[in-house]
Amino acid sequence: MRNIAAALSLLALAACAGMPESEGPPTAFRLTSPGMPDNSKLPAKAAGNFAKNPNCTGQNVSPALAWSNAPDKTRSYAIIWDDQAGRAGLGVSHAVIYGIPASTSGFAEGALGGAPTGAFVPGKNTLGMHWLGPCSPKGNAPQHYVMTIIATDLEPNALQPGLTKAELLKALAGGKALRAASLSFRFWQ
């Protein structure tokens, strides 16, 4: 009898371990990357392309992004992308993008990594550009790159181009940020 109870307990635990983690309510503000679940490894082409850094060996291709269930009063979105382990733990801001119209619900692969097209206002990341893919040192353990989208009540043209992450967050303080959603990517080479 004990053996049967133990076996049933193990089967129940194994079944629970195989169940997907809850993704929260279906009405939650959500950021996704089509074809890439949360915590996916970015492909090599997503790595940054920056001649001054030998770890930037990619093509700077941004992942496809989609979002849904924004708050009712959303007028624009902002996207920030960070690597907290970068620069030996001091962190690296990889993307600062804002002024994305509320009518936008995503970007195709590569749409954020190139020259700005008017679909957003370019800010300045740690290196002074709006977007840079991962540039983690070769041989490092996988690093996590957290992308956050912020729904705001600001009109798309409310903020001047070239804001840093700190300046953007200060501009969104005081209730202008309505809600946020995030997505993690991993990268190593």
C-alpha positions in Angstrom: 0.0 0.0 0.0 2.8 2.4 0.9 4.5 1.7 -2.4 1.3 2.4 -4.4 0.8 5.7 -2.5 4.4 6.7 -3.1 4.2 5.8 -6.8 0.9 7.8 -7.2 2.5 10.8 -5.4 5.5 10.6 -7.8 3.2 10.4 -10.8 1.2 13.5 -9.6 4.4 15.5 -9.1 5.7 14.5 -12.5 2.5 15.6 -14.1 2.6 18.9 -12.4 6.3 19.4 -13.5 5.2 19.0 -17.1 2.4 21.5 -16.9 3.2 25.0 -18.4 3.6 27.8 -16.0 0.6 30.1 -15.8 0.8 33.1 -18.1 -1.6 35.2 -16.0 -5.0 36.5 -17.0 -5.7 36.5 -20.8 -6.6 40.3 -20.4 -3.2 41.2 -19.0 -1.0 43.7 -21.0 1.5 41.4 -22.7 4.7 41.6 -24.7 5.6 38.7 -26.9 8.0 37.8 -29.7 6.3 35.6 -32.3 8.0 32.3 -32.5 10.3 33.0 -29.5 8.9 32.2 -26.1 10.0 34.1 -23.0 13.7 33.3 -22.1 14.5 32.1 -25.7 18.1 32.4 -27.0 18.4 35.1 -29.6 20.0 34.0 -32.9 23.5 35.0 -33.9 22.2 37.7 -36.3 20.6 39.5 -33.4 24.0 40.3 -31.9 25.1 43.9 -32.1 27.2 45.3 -35.0 29.6 47.8 -33.6 33.1 48.0 -35.0 34.7 49.3 -31.7 33.6 46.2 -29.8 35.0 42.8 -30.9 32.1 41.1 -29.1 29.5 42.7 -31.4 29.7 40.1 -34.1 26.1 40.1 -35.5 23.9 42.0 -37.8 22.0 44.0 -35.2 18.7 42.4 -36.3 15.9 43.1 -33.7 13.5 40.4 -32.8 9.9 40.6 -33.9 7.7 42.0 -31.2 3.9 42.0 -30.6 1.9 43.4 -27.7 -1.8 43.3 -26.7 -4.3 44.4 -24.1 -2.9 47.9 -23.5 -4.7 50.1 -21.0 -7.6 52.2 -22.4 -5.9 55.6 -22.1 -2.7 54.5 -24.0 -1.6 57.2 -26.5 2.0 55.9 -27.1 4.5 53.2 -26.1 8.1 53.2 -25.0 10.5 50.3 -25.2 13.7 49.9 -23.2 16.0 46.9 -23.4 18.6 46.2 -20.8 21.4 43.7 -19.9 22.0 44.0 -16.2 25.1 41.7 -16.3 26.7 43.8 -19.0 29.9 45.9 -18.3 30.8 43.5 -15.5 27.5 44.0 -13.7 27.2 47.7 -14.1 24.5 47.2 -16.7 24.0 48.2 -20.4 21.1 49.9 -21.9 20.7 48.4 -25.3 17.6 50.2 -26.6 15.7 53.4 -25.8 12.7 53.8 -28.2 9.5 55.8 -27.5 6.8 57.8 -29.2 5.4 54.6 -30.7 1.8 55.4 -31.7 -1.0 53.6 -29.7 -2.3 52.2 -33.0 0.9 50.1 -33.3 0.8 46.6 -31.9 4.2 45.3 -32.9 7.3 45.4 -35.1 8.6 42.9 -37.6 12.0 41.3 -37.2 14.7 43.8 -38.0 12.4 46.9 -37.7 14.1 48.4 -34.7 17.7 47.6 -35.4 18.2 49.8 -38.4 17.8 53.5 -39.1 14.7 55.0 -37.6 11.8 55.0 -40.1 9.4 57.4 -38.4 7.5 54.6 -36.6 9.1 55.6 -33.3 11.3 58.3 -31.7 14.9 57.2 -31.3 16.5 57.6 -27.9 20.1 57.0 -26.7 21.3 53.7 -25.2 24.6 53.4 -23.3 26.5 53.9 -26.6 24.4 56.8 -27.8 22.3 55.0 -30.4 18.7 53.9 -30.2 19.3 50.1 -30.6 22.2 47.7 -30.2 21.9 43.9 -30.1 23.7 41.8 -27.6 27.5 42.0 -27.4 28.3 39.6 -24.6 31.9 38.4 -24.4 32.7 35.1 -25.9 32.8 32.3 -23.3 30.4 34.0 -20.9 27.5 32.2 -19.4 24.1 33.2 -21.0 23.2 36.7 -20.3 19.6 37.9 -19.9 18.3 40.8 -21.9 15.1 42.2 -20.6 12.8 44.1 -22.9 10.1 46.2 -21.4 7.3 48.0 -23.1 5.6 50.9 -21.3 2.1 52.1 -22.2 2.0 55.9 -21.7 -0.6 58.6 -21.9 1.7 60.9 -23.8 1.1 61.8 -27.5 3.7 60.1 -29.8 5.5 63.4 -30.5 5.5 64.7 -26.9 9.1 63.9 -26.2 12.2 65.1 -28.1 14.5 62.6 -29.8 17.7 61.5 -28.1 16.5 60.9 -24.5 18.6 58.5 -22.4 16.9 55.7 -20.4 17.1 57.9 -17.2 15.7 60.9 -19.0 12.8 58.9 -20.5 11.9 57.3 -17.2 12.0 60.8 -15.5 9.7 62.1 -18.3 7.3 59.2 -17.6 7.1 59.8 -13.9 4.1 61.3 -12.2 1.5 59.0 -13.7 2.3 59.2 -17.4 3.3 55.5 -17.4 0.1 53.5 -17.4 1.3 49.9 -17.4 4.3 47.8 -18.5 5.0 44.3 -19.7 8.4 42.6 -20.2 10.0 39.7 -22.0 13.4 38.2 -21.5 15.8 36.9 -24.1 19.1 35.1 -23.6 22.3 35.4 -25.6 25.8 33.9 -25.5 28.5 33.2 -28.1 
